[in-house]
Amino acid sequence: MKTDNFSKNKSKQMRRIIFSNKIMIVLQCIFLIGTVASNHLFTNDVTFWIVFAHAVIFIVYNIIVENITTSFLRKKYSNLFEQISYSCREFYIQMLIYKTAKENKDKISSTLILQLFAKYSIIILNLALFVIMVPFE
């Protein structure tokens, strides 16, 4: 009974994290659009500060939220963590968790993994656009 209640509380918490991840992804898209727009409308300094703010918010958010998410996934899929060697762990384990979650119809875990990849893709795209658009002297 106690573990069932714990499981329900964790599921509620993960649903809140999924919702906050959606907000974060929208915010990241706004920063991405802001980077492109500021490059054409303002100086390179403004573009730099937009990308810098994006990176800082992304890092702080991930420190807080991804620690909770990772501990949830590590407990839920502990058997996968034990099977994989440490050297190729992070990306590969995320892919295995996603595949396993899809097979088990675990919507919460698969959504968390997809959102993680979306957030990383957006920040990498924003940094790449910044490097391409802004000339360095």
N, C-alpha and C positions, 0 to 999 in steps of 0.2 A: 504494500500500500504506500509506504514511504517513497520507494523508488518511482512508483507511478505518479505521485504528486510532484516529485522532483523532475520527472520527464515532462510533465505538463508545463511546469514553470520554465524549463529550458526551452520548450517549443514556443511558449509565449515570448520569451526573451529573443529567440532567434527570429520570430516574425517581426518584432520591433526592429531588430537589426536589419532585416531585409528591407523594411520600409525606410529606415535611415540610409541604407545603401542606395536606394532609389533616389532619395533626395541628393545624396552625394554625387551620384552619376549625373543628374541634371545640373548640379552646380559645376561639375567638371566640364560639362558641355558648354555651359555659359562662359567659363574661363577660356575654353578652347576658341569659341567664337570671338570672345574679347581679345584674345591674342592676335587673331587674324585681322580683326577690325582695327585694333590699335596700331598694328604695323602699317596699315594704309592711312590712318587718320592722324596719328600722333607720332611722337618721336620714339626712338628705340628705347629710351629710358622708361617710358610708360609701358611699352611691351615687356621689357625686362621685369618690371614690378608686378605686372599681371601674372607672368609665368612664375615669378618668385612666390607670390601669394598663393597661387595654385599649388605649388610644390609644398609649401609650408602647411597649408590646410590638409593636403593629401597625407603628408607624413604624420601629422598630429592625429588625424582621424584614424589612420591605419594603426598607429600605436595603441590607441584605445580600443577600437572595434575589432580589428583583426586578431588581437590577442584573445579576446573572448570567443570569436568564431573559431580560431585555430584550436583552442582548448576543447571546444564543443566537438569539433570534427575528430580530434585526436582520441577523445574518449569513445565516441560513437564508432569510429573505424580503427580502433587500436590494433586489430589483427593485421590490417594493411601496413601500418607503420612498422610492425615487427618483421614483416616479410621483405621489406625493401632495404637495400644497403644505403648507408648514409650519404655516399658520394653523389648519387643522382636523385636525391630525395624530394626536394620541394616541388618542382614542376611535375615530375612523374607521379608523385603521390597525389597531387591535386587531380591529375587526370584519372588515376585509378579510383579515387573517391568519387569523382563525377560519374564515371562509368558504373561503379557499384551502386551509387545512389539512384541512377537512372534505372538500372535493372531491378532494384528493390522498390521503385516508385517512391523514393524519398525526396519529395518535392523541396523540402526546406534545405537539405544539404546540397542538392544540385543547383538550386537557385543561388545559394551562398557562393558556390564555386564560380558560377557564371558571372555573378556580380563582381567577384574578385578579379577575374580576367578582364571584364569590361573596364573596371577602374584603372587597372594597370595599363591597358591598351590606350585609354584616353590620356593618361599622364605621359606615356611614352610618345604618343602622337603630338601632344602639345610641346614637349621638349624638342622633338625632331623638327617641328615647324619653326620653333624659335631659332634653332641652329641654322636652318635653311634661310629664313627670312631676314634675320638680323646680321649684318656684317660685323665681324670682329676686327678690331684694329690692333 
